[in-house]
Amino acid sequence: MAKTTTTASDLDTSTLVERLAEEKDRLFKLRIQHATGVLENTAAMRTARKEIARYETELRAREIEAAEALAQEEKA
């Protein structure tokens, strides 16, 4: 059975914002664990940061796309 993966571009904006908040919360908890010496897998912090960057990049791309569409609409 093939594993299906969802990319940031496949998600709607509200889900994307929700996942971004969850990932930021996860990173915060990982930082606390790292500071207290409890965190065993420090690579988890890196993956969390990368996920946050993916979500923020997709949100920004959508924001730019909407602004360009509005500019085209006003131009016409």
C-alpha positions in Angstrom: 0.0 0.0 0.0 1.5 3.3 -1.1 1.9 6.1 1.5 0.3 9.3 0.4 2.0 12.5 1.4 0.4 15.9 1.5 2.5 18.9 0.5 1.9 22.4 1.7 0.5 23.3 -1.7 -2.1 20.6 -1.4 -3.6 22.1 1.8 -6.2 24.9 2.0 -5.1 28.1 3.7 -6.9 27.6 7.0 -5.4 24.1 7.4 -2.0 25.5 6.5 -2.3 28.2 9.2 -3.4 25.6 11.7 -0.5 23.3 10.9 1.9 26.3 11.1 0.7 27.1 14.6 1.0 23.4 15.6 4.6 23.2 14.2 5.6 26.4 16.0 4.2 25.0 19.3 6.1 21.7 18.6 9.4 23.7 18.0 8.8 25.6 21.3 8.4 22.4 23.2 11.5 20.9 21.6 13.5 24.0 22.5 12.4 23.6 26.1 13.4 20.0 26.1 16.7 20.8 24.6 17.4 23.5 27.2 16.6 21.2 30.1 18.7 18.3 28.6 15.7 16.0 28.0 15.7 16.1 24.2 17.4 13.0 22.8 16.8 13.6 19.1 18.1 17.1 18.3 17.4 16.6 14.6 13.7 17.0 15.4 14.3 20.7 16.0 15.8 21.0 12.5 12.8 19.2 10.9 10.4 21.4 12.8 12.2 24.5 11.6 12.1 23.3 8.0 8.4 22.5 8.2 7.7 25.9 9.5 9.7 27.4 6.6 7.7 25.3 4.1 4.4 26.5 5.5 5.4 30.1 5.7 6.8 30.0 2.1 3.5 28.6 0.8 1.5 31.2 2.7 3.6 34.0 1.3 3.3 32.6 -2.3 -0.4 32.6 -1.9 -0.4 36.1 -0.6 1.7 37.3 -3.5 -0.6 35.5 -6.0 -3.7 37.1 -4.5 -2.0 40.6 -4.6 -1.1 40.0 -8.3 -4.6 38.9 -9.1 -6.0 42.0 -7.4 -3.6 44.2 -9.3 -4.6 42.6 -12.6 -8.3 43.1 -11.7 -7.8 46.7 -11.0 -5.8 47.2 -14.2 -8.6 45.7 -16.3 
